[in-house]
Amino acid sequence: MNNQKVGSVMTTEVIRAEYGTPFKAVARLLAEHRVSGMPVVDDDGHVIGVVSETDLMVHQAATPLAHEPAPRFRLVGLTPRARRRAAKARARTAGRLMTSPAVSVHAEDTVVAAARTMVEHRVNRLPVLDEEDRLVGIVTRHDLLGTFLRPDAEIREEVIREVLERGLWLASRSIDVTVTEGVVTLEGQMERKSETEIAVAMTRRTDGVVDVVNRLTHRFDDSGVKADTREMGGVADDWLRRL
């Protein structure tokens, strides 16, 4: 299956900071380019962290007002999270402000995998790395959402071609495939239960699919049969090992 790669949707012109970039310069970059965060790189272009508006706010929130005494942090007994907040409160450079390690993806990762990473880590953007883990781009939630704009007819065609015909070696008309607003419905009878599981799993991983409605039935329940005794064609044998 030719899932869309992060490299095809990322932005290559990346606003970045270096470890020694001053606090005010970081704030200026974020404001001028209207971004909520940016990667911090070393001299070789490797991402060492990410600095965000939240990091700057932590620093500012801990800054005392004119009539207040300066806060005195006692690191002994603080939780790891409290220690990090205390360090950021005193930070003057991007390297001291940043969150590390950075959550990132590679250019060859799929758009679906990148979306899962964003949701899992609750971030809005991800630095994109090349094969040598150097920064080559940035991908945002907006970039990834474009995948779900694929026409229903295009999604249906790919499910028939890549899942049914190429993946499971089935005739294109053996299973009914309908797509409505990105929701794919699979209906019909297959030979084995394992085939239905593969069909649903592969369909769910197709770019642009919002959800899968499984109305497939099977003639033979092979769930108790060892994988190496099943006879499959196409790429389905590899999918069996993943299920």
C-alpha positions as CSV (number, residue, x, y, z in Angstrom):
1,M,0.0,0.0,0.0
2,N,1.3,3.4,-1.0
3,N,0.4,5.4,2.1
4,Q,1.2,9.1,1.8
5,K,4.5,10.0,3.5
6,V,5.2,12.9,5.8
7,G,7.9,14.2,3.4
8,S,5.2,14.9,0.8
9,V,3.1,17.2,3.1
10,M,5.8,18.8,5.4
11,T,7.0,22.4,5.2
12,T,10.7,22.5,4.3
13,E,11.4,26.1,5.4
14,V,11.6,25.6,9.2
15,I,11.9,28.4,11.8
16,R,14.5,27.1,14.3
17,A,16.6,28.2,17.2
18,E,20.0,27.1,18.5
19,Y,20.9,26.2,22.0
20,G,22.3,29.7,22.7
21,T,19.5,31.7,21.1
22,P,18.5,34.3,23.7
23,F,15.1,34.4,25.4
24,K,13.9,37.5,23.6
25,A,15.1,36.3,20.2
26,V,13.0,33.1,20.7
27,A,9.9,35.2,21.6
28,R,10.5,37.4,18.6
29,L,10.8,34.4,16.2
30,L,7.6,32.9,17.5
31,A,5.7,36.2,17.2
32,E,7.0,37.2,13.8
33,H,6.3,33.9,12.2
34,R,3.0,33.3,14.1
35,V,4.0,29.8,15.3
36,S,3.5,28.3,18.7
37,G,6.7,26.4,18.8
38,M,9.9,25.5,17.0
39,P,12.8,23.0,17.1
40,V,16.1,23.7,18.7
41,V,19.1,22.3,16.8
42,D,22.8,21.7,17.4
43,D,25.6,22.7,15.0
44,D,25.0,19.6,12.9
45,G,21.3,20.2,12.4
46,H,20.2,17.5,14.8
47,V,17.1,18.3,16.8
48,I,17.9,18.5,20.5
49,G,14.6,19.8,21.8
50,V,11.5,22.0,21.1
51,V,10.8,25.4,22.6
52,S,7.2,26.7,22.7
53,E,5.1,29.5,23.8
54,T,4.2,27.4,26.9
55,D,7.9,27.3,27.8
56,L,8.2,31.1,27.6
57,M,5.0,31.4,29.7
58,V,6.4,29.2,32.4
59,H,9.4,31.5,32.6
60,Q,7.3,34.7,32.7
61,A,4.9,33.3,35.2
62,A,7.7,32.6,37.6
63,T,9.1,36.1,37.2
64,P,8.3,38.2,40.4
65,L,6.5,41.5,40.2
66,A,8.4,44.7,41.1
67,H,7.2,44.6,44.8
68,E,7.7,40.8,45.2
69,P,10.9,39.2,46.4
70,A,12.7,36.9,43.9
71,P,11.5,33.2,44.2
72,R,14.0,30.9,45.9
73,F,13.9,27.4,44.5
74,R,15.0,24.6,46.6
75,L,15.6,21.7,44.2
76,V,16.0,19.1,47.0
77,G,12.7,17.4,47.4
78,L,11.1,18.7,44.2
79,T,9.5,16.3,41.8
80,P,11.2,16.0,38.4
81,R,8.4,18.1,36.8
82,A,8.9,20.8,39.4
83,R,12.6,20.7,38.8
84,R,12.1,21.3,35.1
85,R,9.7,24.2,35.8
86,A,12.2,25.7,38.2
87,A,15.0,25.5,35.7
88,K,12.9,27.1,33.0
89,A,12.0,29.9,35.3
90,R,15.6,30.9,35.4
91,A,16.4,30.2,31.7
92,R,17.8,32.8,29.4
93,T,18.4,30.8,26.3
94,A,16.5,28.4,24.0
95,G,18.6,25.5,25.3
96,R,17.5,26.1,28.8
97,L,13.9,26.8,27.9
98,M,13.3,23.9,25.6
99,T,11.6,20.6,26.2
100,S,13.9,17.6,25.5
101,P,13.9,15.1,24.0
102,A,11.8,16.4,21.1
103,V,8.9,14.3,19.8
104,S,9.6,14.0,16.1
105,V,8.9,11.9,12.9
106,H,10.9,10.9,9.9
107,A,10.2,12.0,6.3
108,E,9.5,8.4,5.3
109,D,7.0,7.9,8.1
110,T,3.3,7.7,7.0
111,V,0.9,10.6,7.5
112,V,-1.2,8.2,9.6
113,A,1.7,7.4,11.9
114,A,2.5,11.1,12.3
115,A,-1.1,11.8,13.2
116,R,-1.0,9.1,15.9
117,T,2.2,10.5,17.3
118,M,0.6,14.0,17.5
119,V,-2.5,12.7,19.3
120,E,-0.5,10.5,21.7
121,H,1.8,13.3,22.7
122,R,-0.7,16.1,22.5
123,V,1.3,18.3,20.2
124,N,0.4,20.5,17.2
125,R,3.5,20.2,15.2
126,L,6.4,17.7,14.7
127,P,10.0,18.3,13.5
128,V,10.7,16.0,10.5
129,L,14.1,14.3,10.3
130,D,16.0,12.6,7.5
131,E,17.8,9.3,7.6
132,E,20.6,10.8,9.6
133,D,18.2,12.4,12.1
134,R,18.8,15.9,10.8
135,L,16.0,18.5,10.6
136,V,14.5,18.7,7.1
137,G,11.0,20.0,7.8
138,I,8.1,20.6,10.0
139,V,4.6,19.0,9.9
140,T,1.5,20.4,11.5
141,R,-2.0,19.1,12.2
142,H,-3.2,21.2,9.3
143,D,-0.8,19.5,7.0
144,L,-2.0,16.1,8.0
145,L,-5.7,16.9,7.8
146,G,-5.3,17.2,4.0
147,T,-5.2,13.4,3.9
148,F,-8.8,13.2,4.9
149,L,-9.9,15.4,1.9
150,R,-9.4,12.5,-0.5
151,P,-12.6,11.9,-2.6
152,D,-14.6,8.9,-1.6
153,A,-14.3,7.4,-5.1
154,E,-10.5,7.6,-4.9
155,I,-10.5,5.8,-1.5
156,R,-12.8,3.1,-2.8
157,E,-10.6,2.5,-5.8
158,E,-7.6,2.1,-3.6
159,V,-9.3,-0.3,-1.2
160,I,-10.4,-2.5,-4.1
161,R,-7.0,-2.4,-5.8
162,E,-4.6,-2.6,-2.8
163,V,-6.6,-4.5,-0.2
164,L,-8.8,-6.9,-2.1
165,E,-7.0,-7.5,-5.4
166,R,-3.3,-7.1,-4.5
167,G,-3.5,-7.9,-0.8
168,L,-5.9,-10.7,-0.7
169,W,-6.0,-11.9,-4.3
170,L,-9.7,-11.5,-4.5
171,A,-11.8,-10.6,-7.5
172,S,-12.8,-6.9,-7.4
173,R,-16.5,-7.7,-7.3
174,S,-16.3,-10.4,-4.7
175,I,-16.7,-7.9,-1.8
176,D,-19.0,-4.8,-1.9
177,V,-17.0,-1.6,-1.0
178,T,-18.9,1.6,-0.4
179,V,-17.4,4.9,0.9
180,T,-19.4,7.7,2.4
181,E,-17.6,10.8,3.8
182,G,-14.5,8.7,4.4
183,V,-16.3,5.8,6.1
184,V,-15.7,2.5,4.3
185,T,-18.3,-0.3,4.5
186,L,-17.1,-3.8,3.6
187,E,-19.8,-6.3,2.9
188,G,-19.8,-9.9,1.6
189,Q,-18.5,-13.4,2.5
190,M,-14.9,-14.4,2.5
191,E,-13.3,-17.8,2.9
192,R,-11.5,-17.4,6.2
193,K,-12.0,-15.3,9.3
194,S,-8.4,-14.2,9.1
195,E,-9.0,-12.7,5.7
196,T,-11.8,-10.6,7.1
197,E,-9.5,-9.3,9.8
198,I,-6.8,-8.5,7.3
199,A,-9.3,-6.7,5.0
200,V,-10.5,-4.5,7.8
201,A,-7.0,-3.8,9.2
202,M,-5.6,-2.8,5.7
203,T,-8.6,-0.7,4.9
204,R,-8.3,1.2,8.2
205,R,-4.7,2.1,7.3
206,T,-5.7,3.5,3.9
207,D,-5.1,7.2,3.6
208,G,-8.3,9.2,4.0
209,V,-10.3,6.5,5.8
210,V,-12.2,7.9,8.8
211,D,-13.6,4.6,9.9
212,V,-14.5,1.0,8.7
213,V,-17.9,-0.6,9.0
214,N,-17.2,-4.4,9.0
215,R,-20.1,-6.4,7.6
216,L,-18.0,-9.3,6.4
217,T,-18.8,-12.9,7.1
218,H,-16.6,-16.0,6.7
219,R,-17.1,-19.7,5.8
220,F,-14.2,-21.0,8.0
221,D,-13.0,-19.9,11.4
222,D,-9.3,-20.3,11.3
223,S,-8.5,-18.3,14.4
224,G,-7.2,-21.4,16.1
225,V,-4.9,-22.4,13.3
226,K,-1.2,-21.5,13.4
227,A,-0.2,-18.8,11.0
228,D,2.4,-20.8,9.3
229,T,-0.2,-23.4,8.2
230,R,-2.5,-20.9,6.5
231,E,-2.2,-20.5,2.8
232,M,-2.4,-16.9,1.6
233,G,-1.2,-14.9,-1.4
234,G,-0.2,-11.4,-2.1
235,V,0.9,-9.3,0.9
236,A,-1.6,-10.9,3.2
237,D,0.8,-13.4,4.8
238,D,2.8,-10.5,6.2
239,W,-0.4,-8.9,7.6
240,L,-1.3,-12.2,9.3
241,R,1.9,-12.0,11.3
242,R,1.0,-8.6,12.5
243,L,-2.5,-9.4,13.7
